[in-house]
Amino acid sequence: MAARPPFPSSSVLHACRRLAAALALAPVLAFGQPAVDAELAATREMVRFGPDEALRRLRAIESEARGGGVATRAEFLSLYSSATRRAGDTKGALAVADELVAYGRAQRDDGALAKGLLARSYALFEMDDLPAAHAAAFEAERRARATRDVPLQVQGIVTAGQTFQEQGNYPMALARLQAAIDLARTVRGDEVPLAGALNALAQLYTDMHQYDKGWEVQAESLAVAKRMRSQGRLAIALSTEYGLAIESKQYERARKALFEGLAVERRLGARQMIASSLVNLADSYLKDHDYRRAADFARQALAAGTEARHQNSISTAHVNLGLAYLGMGRVAEGKRQFEAGLATFEKIGVKPELQGVLVEYGAALERAGDYAGAVAAYHRERRISNEMFAEQRQKAVLELQQKYDTETKQRQIEALRQDNRVQSVELANRRLQQRIWWLLAIVFALASLVVGLLYRKVRQANAKLEVKNLELKQQSTLDPLTSLYNRRHFQDFMRSHAQAERRQHNGGGDDIIGALFLLDVDHFKHINDSHGHAAGDAVLKMIAASLRVVLRETDMIVRWGGEEFLAFLPAVPRRGLDDVARRILHGISSQTLAHGGKTLQVNVSVGFAPYPLAPGGTPLSWERAVNLVDMALYMAKSHGRNRAYGLRGFANLERTTLEAIEQDLEGAWRNGFVDLVVVPGEAPEATEIPAAAAKTGS
């Protein structure tokens, strides 16, 4: 497991991207108190790499800095907020940032106000209050543009660009960061703004998966850092290079950047960066299955994280050490380390990362043969997922309630105004109202009685109708034998789901995908012929129950027809498809069924693929995707049963057609046009068979 770097799937983005922007772009001081301003300038670089020492030096000059001019006091409070946040006191950092915002507004100084808003944005970002962080970032950009401080303007534009990036608005993010670079190039004698803007643009290109452009910008960013002869800038640039190399799957280059960065960080004494780099080194060796080295670096990361009091590094180091021990067969030690890491993640309350760790924990335990522990981990992950969903739903409800309350108050105000306008008219008509009051009261009483009787009858009829409708809906969507969804319900669902799936394919990430699994009972006709159709029905019920256990509540399980079942998983890690197939095979084959005095044991054959499938970048319809999965199932049947064949992707499409692949999937596989994976029912690992080997029948 990697530390949290500068990219969505790595680590520096959440932990240090905005701080790097703040430090990389901080303007040069030239205020009016030479001794204090010189000390602030000397402390600025220390904030990122030695926050505790930076706080000590800032406290030593606090009284002089607070008593100085607007620029000196603003710079002091900005650095104090950053150092406090880096030392782990995010709430304290936010309080200092708010003090600077109030001071800037009171002084009507756009420069001081922009710095305060930037510090506030960084603190709120660390606290995961993204709406408030984004609002502060955009206002900071506007205030910075109103000053003549070009480095501060660059910092504001870069932060606004990163805010657009966090919102997924890549065109606006790209425009902002390119504008920041153009503006930074106009600064003479100071390359700090340019270094920060280039670093941010390299991260954006990585996030957009435009790796060629990312490497072009990264090359210039690294050259600028070396030209500045700043160990801090070099460490930041190497950290960005690691993330870019990892995302572009250049693992050796990533590891080289880690070792180079680690050497620089040790010279700097940047304890938090050292801990993150050691965590990432452990993760890189885990990917190579070099568990001994992974364990060694994980232990070093644990010691470094403890020294730096960096909870994220400590928890991730525990998880990596647990993975290494499990890989070496030291199951008890591995589980202890995993539980220690999970406890730290729960303490800091980062539920999305906790959910990912639990998925990784379950997969590791499953590979180690601890199926009971794996199931427990998956259940814990499911609880976290449900809690996150409930929190998001509660937040949406609160927002709607606030909107409703506001609209209600506006309507009440308008109603009061209207009441005031008609009050004079009502006074004039009161005598007439008194004369007809008794007549209206009698009419109203009679009407109320009639309406009440009718309303009661309507309610009773509606209640009966609702019950009937629910019964009819259940009958139309569920299979009567297995109580699973039927084929018609799945077809209706996919027709409404297809547009959303296309949006997910166009804008979603690469790690979490959908998937289709189609399975067929092996030798089902023999079961019916030998033991009767009642035994066959019992087998189908047993398989339905097994699928409910091995799959999640959010997954759709369908009786596709006869002895065929289909499962649609809307969200699953891409690298976890083989594990799902293995759980299905094992979960069914491990069950036994007592019927007619005999014990029955059945296996299934499985075909599966990610969904949506997008050969050449164009998503296939769900019908064609199911057809390809059905062909993969047929291959599992024809190659010995009790196994799963998975379609991972396509290759060399310019030499064939999709129609030819659909007509003969096995031939396409043998000719190297598709990538298949085989998951045997008994083997502990998935087996990939290269297309070249398939041609020779090996």
C-alpha positions in Angstrom: 0.0 0.0 0.0 1.4 3.4 -1.0 1.6 6.5 1.1 -0.7 9.4 0.2 1.3 11.3 -2.6 0.7 13.9 -5.4 -1.8 11.9 -7.4 -5.3 10.4 -7.0 -3.9 6.8 -6.6 -0.7 7.8 -4.7 -0.1 10.2 -1.8 1.4 13.7 -2.0 -1.9 15.2 -3.4 -3.8 15.1 -0.1 -0.9 15.4 2.2 1.4 18.0 0.7 0.2 19.3 -2.7 -1.3 22.5 -1.4 1.4 23.0 1.1 4.0 22.5 -1.6 2.1 25.2 -3.6 2.2 27.5 -0.6 5.9 27.1 0.0 7.0 26.9 -3.6 5.2 30.1 -4.5 5.6 32.2 -1.3 6.8 35.7 -2.3 10.2 37.1 -1.3 10.1 39.5 1.7 11.1 43.1 1.4 9.0 44.8 4.1 10.7 47.2 6.5 12.1 45.3 9.5 15.3 43.9 8.1 16.1 41.6 11.1 12.6 40.2 11.5 12.0 39.9 7.7 15.3 38.1 7.2 14.4 35.6 9.9 11.0 35.0 8.2 12.7 34.5 4.9 15.1 32.0 6.5 12.3 30.2 8.2 10.0 29.8 5.1 11.8 26.8 3.7 12.0 25.2 7.1 8.2 25.2 7.4 7.9 22.3 5.0 10.8 20.2 6.1 11.1 21.0 9.8 7.8 22.4 11.2 8.7 21.9 14.8 12.0 23.9 14.5 10.1 26.5 12.3 7.5 27.0 15.1 10.3 27.5 17.6 12.0 30.2 15.5 8.6 31.9 14.7 7.7 32.0 18.4 11.0 33.7 19.2 10.2 36.6 16.9 6.4 36.7 17.4 6.1 39.9 19.3 8.4 41.8 16.9 6.5 40.3 13.8 3.1 41.1 15.2 4.2 44.7 15.9 5.6 45.2 12.4 4.0 46.5 9.3 1.1 44.9 7.5 3.3 42.9 5.1 5.5 41.6 7.9 2.6 40.6 10.2 0.8 38.9 7.3 3.9 36.9 6.3 4.4 35.8 9.9 0.8 34.7 10.4 0.9 32.9 7.0 4.1 30.9 7.9 2.8 30.3 11.5 -0.4 28.7 10.1 1.5 26.5 7.7 4.0 25.4 10.3 1.2 24.6 12.8 -0.6 22.6 10.2 2.5 20.6 9.2 3.1 19.9 12.9 -0.3 18.2 13.1 -2.5 20.9 14.7 -4.9 21.5 11.8 -7.5 23.3 14.0 -4.8 25.6 15.4 -3.6 26.4 11.8 -7.2 27.3 10.8 -7.5 29.6 13.8 -4.3 31.5 12.8 -5.5 31.6 9.2 -8.9 33.1 10.3 -7.0 35.7 12.4 -5.0 36.7 9.3 -8.2 36.9 7.2 -9.8 39.2 9.8 -6.7 41.3 10.0 -6.5 41.7 6.2 -10.2 42.7 6.0 -9.7 45.2 8.8 -6.6 46.7 7.1 -8.3 46.6 3.7 -5.1 45.0 2.4 -5.7 42.5 -0.5 -2.3 41.0 -0.1 -2.7 40.1 3.6 -6.3 38.9 2.9 -5.2 36.7 0.0 -2.5 35.1 2.2 -5.0 34.5 4.9 -7.6 33.0 2.5 -4.9 30.7 1.1 -3.9 29.5 4.6 -7.5 29.0 5.4 -8.1 26.9 2.2 -5.1 24.7 3.0 -6.3 24.0 6.5 -9.9 23.3 5.5 -8.5 21.0 2.7 -6.6 19.0 5.4 -9.9 18.8 7.4 -11.8 17.4 4.3 -14.1 20.4 4.2 -13.8 20.8 0.4 -16.7 23.2 -0.3 -15.3 25.7 2.2 -11.7 25.1 1.1 -12.7 25.7 -2.5 -14.6 28.9 -1.7 -11.6 30.3 0.1 -9.3 29.4 -2.7 -11.3 31.2 -5.4 -11.7 34.3 -3.2 -7.9 34.2 -2.6 -7.2 34.2 -6.3 -9.4 37.2 -6.8 -7.7 39.1 -4.0 -4.2 38.2 -5.1 -5.0 39.4 -8.7 -5.8 42.8 -7.2 -2.3 43.2 -5.9 1.0 44.0 -7.6 2.7 41.0 -5.9 3.3 38.7 -8.9 4.5 35.7 -6.9 1.4 35.9 -4.8 -0.7 36.1 -7.9 1.0 33.0 -9.2 0.3 31.2 -5.9 -3.4 32.2 -6.0 -3.8 31.1 -9.6 -2.1 27.7 -9.0 -4.3 27.1 -5.9 -7.4 27.9 -7.9 -6.3 25.6 -10.7 -5.7 22.8 -8.1 -9.2 23.5 -6.8 -10.7 23.0 -10.3 -8.7 19.8 -10.5 -10.2 18.5 -7.2 -13.6 19.2 -8.6 -12.8 17.2 -11.8 -13.0 20.3 -14.0 -9.8 19.6 -15.9 -10.2 22.2 -18.7 -10.4 25.1 -16.2 -7.6 23.6 -14.1 -5.3 23.3 -17.2 -6.1 26.9 -18.2 -5.3 28.2 -14.7 -2.0 26.4 -14.4 -0.8 27.3 -17.9 -1.6 31.0 -17.1 0.3 30.7 -13.8 3.4 29.4 -15.6 3.2 32.2 -18.2 3.0 34.7 -15.4 5.8 33.0 -13.4 8.2 33.3 -16.3 7.9 37.1 -16.1 9.4 37.1 -12.6 13.1 38.1 -12.8 15.7 36.8 -10.3 13.3 34.4 -8.5 12.4 30.9 -9.9 10.4 29.8 -6.9 7.0 30.7 -8.5 7.9 28.9 -11.8 9.1 25.8 -9.9 5.8 25.6 -8.0 3.6 26.2 -11.1 5.5 23.6 -13.1 5.2 21.0 -10.3 1.4 21.6 -10.1 1.0 21.2 -13.9 3.0 17.9 -13.9 0.6 16.6 -11.3 -2.4 17.7 -13.3 -1.2 16.0 -16.4 -0.6 12.8 -14.4 -4.2 13.1 -13.0 -5.4 13.4 -16.6 -3.4 10.4 -17.7 -1.6 12.5 -20.3 1.8 11.1 -19.3 3.8 12.3 -22.3 3.0 15.9 -21.5 3.5 15.2 -17.9 7.1 14.0 -18.5 7.8 17.1 -20.6 6.7 19.4 -17.8 8.4 17.3 -15.2 11.7 17.5 -17.0 11.6 21.3 -16.9 10.4 21.2 -13.3 13.3 19.0 -12.2 15.8 21.2 -14.2 14.5 24.4 -12.5 14.8 22.7 -9.0 18.4 21.7 -9.8 19.2 25.1 -11.2 17.9 26.7 -7.9 20.3 24.5 -5.9 17.5 24.0 -3.4 17.4 20.6 -1.7 13.7 21.3 -0.7 12.6 22.1 -4.3 14.5 19.0 -5.5 12.8 16.8 -2.9 9.4 18.1 -4.1 10.2 17.6 -7.7 11.5 14.0 -7.1 8.3 13.2 -5.2 6.2 14.4 -8.2 8.4 12.3 -10.5 7.8 9.2 -8.4 4.0 9.7 -8.7 4.2 10.3 -12.4 6.3 7.2 -12.9 4.0 5.0 -10.8 0.9 6.2 -12.7 2.6 5.6 -16.1 3.7 2.1 -14.8 7.4 2.9 -15.1 8.2 1.1 -11.8 12.0 1.1 -12.0 12.0 4.8 -12.7 9.6 5.3 -9.8 11.9 3.4 -7.5 15.0 5.3 -8.7 13.1 8.6 -7.9 12.2 7.3 -4.5 15.8 6.4 -3.6 17.1 9.8 -4.9 14.4 11.7 -3.1 15.0 9.7 0.1 18.7 10.7 0.0 17.7 14.4 -0.4 15.1 14.2 2.3 17.6 12.7 4.8 20.1 15.5 4.0 17.2 18.0 4.8 16.0 16.1 7.8 12.5 16.2 6.5 11.1 13.5 8.7 7.6 13.3 7.3 8.8 13.1 3.7 11.3 10.4 4.8 8.5 8.3 6.3 6.4 8.7 3.2 9.2 7.7 0.9 10.0 4.6 3.0 6.4 3.6 2.9 6.4 3.9 -0.9 9.6 1.8 -1.1 8.0 -0.9 0.9 5.0 -0.8 -1.4 7.2 -1.0 -4.5 8.9 -4.2 -3.2 5.5 -5.7 -2.3 4.5 -5.3 -5.9 7.6 -7.3 -6.9 6.7 -10.0 -4.2 10.1 -9.2 -2.6 8.6 -9.6 0.9 11.9 -9.5 2.8 12.9 -6.1 1.5 9.3 -4.9 1.8 9.3 -5.8 5.5 12.7 -4.1 6.0 11.5 -0.8 4.5 8.1 -1.0 6.2 9.9 -1.3 9.6 12.1 1.7 8.7 8.9 3.6 7.7 7.2 2.7 11.0 10.2 4.1 13.0 10.4 7.2 10.8 6.7 7.8 11.0 6.7 7.4 14.8 9.6 9.9 15.1 7.8 12.4 12.9 4.4 11.8 14.7 2.9 11.3 11.2 -0.2 9.1 11.8 -0.8 8.3 8.1 2.7 7.0 7.6 2.5 4.9 10.8 -0.8 3.3 9.8 0.3 2.6 6.2 3.7 1.2 7.4 1.8 -1.2 9.7 -0.4 -2.3 6.7 2.7 -2.9 4.4 4.4 -4.8 7.2 1.3 -7.0 7.6 1.3 -7.6 3.8 4.9 -8.6 3.8 4.5 -11.0 6.8 1.5 -12.6 5.1 3.4 -13.0 1.9 6.2 -14.8 3.9 3.6 -17.1 5.5 3.8 -15.5 8.9 0.1 -15.1 9.2 -0.3 -14.3 12.9 2.3 -11.5 12.8 0.8 -10.2 9.5 -2.7 -10.0 11.1 -1.3 -8.2 14.2 0.4 -5.6 12.0 -2.7 -5.2 9.8 -4.9 -4.7 12.9 -2.5 -2.1 14.2 -2.7 -0.2 10.9 -6.5 -0.4 10.9 -6.7 0.9 14.4 -4.7 4.0 13.4 -6.9 4.6 10.3 -10.0 4.3 12.4 -8.5 6.8 14.9 -7.9 9.5 12.3 -11.3 8.7 10.7 -10.3 8.4 7.0 -13.1 6.1 6.0 -12.3 5.8 2.2 -8.7 4.7 2.9 -10.0 2.4 5.7 -12.3 0.8 3.2 -9.5 0.2 0.7 -7.2 -1.3 3.4 -10.0 -3.7 4.4 -10.4 -4.9 0.8 -6.6 -5.4 0.6 -6.6 -7.2 4.0 -9.3 -9.6 2.9 -7.5 -10.4 -0.4 -4.2 -11.0 1.5 -5.9 -13.3 4.0 -7.6 -15.2 1.2 -4.3 -15.7 -0.5 -2.9 -16.9 2.8 -5.7 -19.5 3.1 -7.4 -17.8 6.1 -10.9 -17.7 4.5 -12.7 -17.0 7.8 -10.5 -13.9 8.4 -11.0 -12.8 4.7 -14.8 -13.0 5.1 -14.6 -11.0 8.3 -12.5 -8.3 6.6 -15.0 -8.1 3.7 -17.9 -7.7 6.1 -16.0 -4.9 7.9 -15.4 -3.2 4.5 -19.2 -3.6 3.8 -20.1 -1.9 7.0 -17.7 1.0 6.3 -19.2 1.3 2.8 -22.7 1.5 4.2 -21.7 4.1 6.8 -20.1 6.3 4.1 -23.3 6.0 2.0 -25.5 6.9 5.0 -23.3 9.9 5.8 -23.5 11.2 2.2 -27.3 10.7 2.2 -27.6 12.5 5.5 -25.5 15.4 4.2 -27.8 15.6 1.1 -30.9 15.6 3.3 -29.5 18.4 5.5 -28.7 20.5 2.4 -32.2 20.0 1.0 -33.7 20.8 4.4 -31.7 24.0 4.6 -32.9 24.9 1.1 -36.5 24.1 2.1 -36.2 26.2 5.3 -34.9 29.2 3.4 -37.7 29.0 0.8 -40.3 28.5 3.6 -39.0 31.6 5.4 -39.2 33.6 2.2 -42.7 32.5 1.6 -43.6 33.4 5.1 -42.2 36.9 4.7 -44.1 37.4 1.5 -47.3 36.1 3.2 -46.9 38.6 6.0 -46.6 41.4 3.5 -49.7 40.2 1.8 -51.5 40.1 5.1 -50.6 43.7 5.9 -51.9 44.8 2.5 -55.3 43.1 2.9 -55.7 43.8 6.6 -57.5 47.1 5.9 -59.9 45.5 3.5 -60.6 42.7 6.0 -61.6 45.3 8.7 -64.1 46.9 6.3 -65.7 43.6 5.4 -65.8 42.2 9.0 -69.5 43.2 9.5 -70.5 41.3 6.4 -68.5 38.3 7.4 -70.2 38.2 10.8 -73.7 38.1 9.1 -72.8 35.1 7.0 -70.6 33.3 9.6 -73.3 31.0 11.0 -74.3 29.9 7.5 -70.7 29.2 6.5 -70.1 27.3 9.7 -73.1 25.0 9.1 -72.0 24.4 5.4 -68.4 23.8 6.5 -69.5 21.2 9.2 -71.6 19.3 6.7 -68.9 19.4 4.0 -66.2 18.3 6.5 -68.3 15.3 7.5 -68.8 14.2 3.9 -65.2 14.8 3.0 -64.0 12.9 6.0 -66.1 9.9 5.1 -64.9 10.0 1.5 -61.3 10.5 2.6 -61.5 7.5 4.8 -62.8 5.3 2.0 -60.1 6.6 -0.4 -57.3 5.8 2.1 -58.6 2.3 2.6 -58.8 1.8 -1.1 -55.3 3.3 -1.7 -53.8 1.1 1.0 -55.2 -2.1 -0.6 -54.1 -0.9 -4.0 -50.5 -0.3 -2.7 -50.3 -3.8 -1.2 -51.5 -5.3 -4.5 -49.0 -3.2 -6.5 -46.1 -4.3 -4.2 -47.1 -7.9 -4.7 -47.4 -7.5 -8.5 -44.0 -5.7 -8.6 -42.3 -8.4 -6.6 -43.8 -11.1 -8.8 -42.6 -9.3 -11.9 -39.0 -8.8 -10.8 -38.1 -11.9 -8.7 -37.6 -15.5 -9.7 -40.1 -17.6 -7.8 -37.7 -20.5 -7.1 -34.5 -18.7 -5.9 -36.0 -15.2 -5.0 -33.2 -13.7 -7.1 -33.9 -11.0 -9.7 -35.2 -12.4 -13.0 -33.9 -11.7 -16.4 -36.6 -9.1 -17.3 -35.8 -7.0 -14.3 -32.1 -7.0 -15.2 -32.9 -6.0 -18.8 -35.0 -3.1 -17.5 -32.3 -2.1 -15.1 -29.6 -2.1 -17.8 -31.6 0.0 -20.2 -31.8 2.7 -17.6 -28.3 2.0 -16.3 -26.5 2.1 -19.7 -26.2 5.9 -19.9 -24.8 6.2 -16.4 -22.3 3.4 -17.3 -21.1 5.4 -20.3 -20.6 8.4 -18.1 -18.6 6.3 -15.7 -16.5 5.0 -18.5 -15.8 8.5 -19.8 -15.0 10.2 -16.5 -14.4 7.5 -13.9 -11.1 6.2 -12.5 -9.2 3.1 -13.6 -9.1 1.3 -10.3 -12.9 0.9 -9.5 -14.9 -0.6 -12.4 -18.1 -2.6 -13.0 -18.1 -6.3 -13.8 -20.3 -9.1 -15.3 -20.1 -12.7 -14.1 -22.1 -15.5 -15.9 -22.1 -19.0 -14.3 -23.6 -22.3 -15.3 -24.0 -25.4 -13.2 -21.7 -28.3 -14.3 -23.5 -31.5 -15.3 -26.9 -30.1 -14.2 -28.8 -32.4 -16.6 -27.1 -35.4 -15.0 -28.4 -34.2 -11.6 -31.9 -33.9 -12.9 -31.8 -37.3 -14.7 -30.2 -39.1 -11.7 -31.8 -37.5 -8.7 -35.0 -35.9 -10.1 -36.0 -32.3 -10.7 -36.6 -31.7 -7.0 -32.8 -32.2 -6.5 -32.1 -29.8 -9.3 -34.3 -27.2 -7.7 -32.6 -27.7 -4.4 -29.2 -27.2 -6.1 -30.3 -24.0 -7.7 -31.5 -22.7 -4.3 -28.2 -23.6 -2.7 -26.2 -21.8 -5.4 -28.4 -18.7 -5.0 -27.7 -18.7 -1.2 -24.0 -19.2 -1.8 -23.9 -16.2 -4.2 -25.6 -14.0 -1.6 -22.8 -14.9 0.8 -19.8 -14.4 -1.4 -21.1 -11.2 -3.1 -22.0 -7.9 -1.6 -25.5 -6.5 -0.9 -24.9 -3.9 -3.6 -24.2 -6.5 -6.3 -27.2 -7.6 -8.5 -27.6 -11.4 -8.7 -30.0 -12.7 -11.4 -31.3 -16.1 -12.3 -30.5 -15.8 -16.0 -32.4 -18.9 -17.1 -32.4 -22.6 -16.4 -29.2 -23.4 -14.5 -27.5 -20.1 -15.5 -26.9 -17.2 -13.1 -25.7 -13.7 -13.8 -24.1 -11.3 -11.3 -23.6 -7.5 -12.0 -21.0 -5.8 -9.7 -21.4 -2.1 -10.1 -18.1 -1.2 -8.3 -15.1 -3.5 -7.8 -11.4 -3.0 -7.9 -10.0 -3.9 -11.3 -7.4 -6.2 -9.9 -10.0 -7.9 -7.7 -12.0 -9.6 -10.6 -10.0 -12.8 -10.4 -10.5 -12.9 -6.6 -14.3 -12.6 -7.1 -14.3 -15.4 -9.6 -12.2 -17.5 -7.2 -14.6 -16.8 -4.4 -17.6 -17.8 -6.5 -16.0 -21.1 -7.5 -14.8 -21.9 -4.0 -18.0 -20.7 -2.3 -20.2 -23.1 -4.4 -17.9 -26.1 -4.7 -17.3 -26.1 -0.9 -21.1 -26.5 -0.3 -22.8 -29.9 0.0 -26.5 -30.7 -0.3 -28.2 -33.6 1.4 -31.1 -34.9 -0.8 -32.9 -38.2 -0.9 -30.4 -39.9 1.5 -27.5 -38.8 -0.7 -24.9 -36.0 -0.5 -24.6 -33.9 -3.6 -21.7 -31.6 -4.4 -21.7 -29.3 -7.5 -19.3 -27.1 -9.4 -19.9 -24.3 -11.8 -18.2 -22.8 -14.8 -17.8 -19.0 -15.0 -17.3 -16.4 -17.6 -16.5 -12.8 -16.6 -15.4 -9.4 -17.9 -15.2 -5.8 -16.7 -18.2 -3.7 -17.6 -18.4 -1.5 -19.6 -16.1 -3.2 -22.2 -14.6 -0.6 -24.5 -12.6 -2.0 -27.4 -10.9 1.0 -29.2 -12.3 3.3 -26.5 -16.0 2.8 -27.5 -18.1 1.1 -24.8 -20.1 -2.0 -26.0 -23.8 -2.4 -25.3 -24.6 -4.6 -22.3 -26.1 -7.2 -24.6 -22.8 -7.6 -26.5 -20.9 -7.6 -23.3 -23.0 -10.4 -21.9 -22.6 -12.3 -25.2 -18.8 -12.1 -24.9 -19.0 -13.3 -21.2 -21.2 -16.2 -22.4 -18.6 -17.2 -24.9 -16.0 -17.1 -22.1 -18.3 -19.3 -20.1 -18.5 -21.7 -23.0 -14.7 -21.9 -23.1 -14.7 -22.7 -19.4 -17.1 -25.5 -20.1 -15.2 -26.9 -23.0 -11.8 -26.7 -21.2 -12.7 -29.0 -18.3 -15.5 -27.1 -16.2 -15.1 -26.0 -12.6 -13.1 -23.0 -13.7 -13.6 -19.4 -14.8 -12.4 -17.7 -18.0 -12.2 -13.9 -17.8 -12.0 -11.4 -20.6 -9.6 -8.6 -19.6 -9.3 -6.6 -22.8 -8.5 -6.4 -26.6 -5.4 -6.1 -28.7 -4.5 -5.6 -32.3 -8.1 -4.6 -33.3 -6.8 -3.1 -36.5 -6.1 -6.7 -37.7 -9.6 -8.0 -37.0 -13.2 -7.0 -36.3 -15.3 -7.1 -33.2 -17.8 -9.2 -35.0 -15.1 -11.9 -35.7 -14.2 -11.9 -32.1 -17.8 -12.3 -31.0 -18.2 -15.3 -33.5 -15.1 -17.1 -32.3 -13.7 -15.9 -28.9 -11.3 -18.8 -28.6 -9.9 -18.3 -32.0 -9.5 -14.6 -31.3 -7.7 -15.5 -28.1 -5.3 -17.9 -29.9 -4.6 -15.3 -32.5 -3.7 -12.7 -29.8 -6.7 -10.4 -30.3 -8.0 -10.8 -26.8 -6.5 -11.1 -23.3 -8.0 -13.9 -21.2 -7.3 -15.0 -17.7 -8.1 -18.5 -16.4 -9.1 -19.0 -12.7 -9.0 -22.8 -11.9 -11.6 -24.0 -9.4 -8.9 -25.7 -7.2 -5.8 -23.6 -7.8 -5.0 -20.8 -5.3 -3.9 -18.3 -8.0 -5.3 -17.2 -11.4 -3.4 -18.6 -14.4 -2.8 -16.3 -17.4 -2.2 -18.1 -20.7 -0.4 -16.0 -23.3 -2.0 -16.0 -26.7 1.2 -17.4 -28.3 1.1 -20.4 -26.0 -2.6 -20.9 -26.9 -1.7 -21.1 -30.6 0.5 -24.1 -30.0 -2.0 -25.8 -27.6 0.4 -25.5 -24.6 
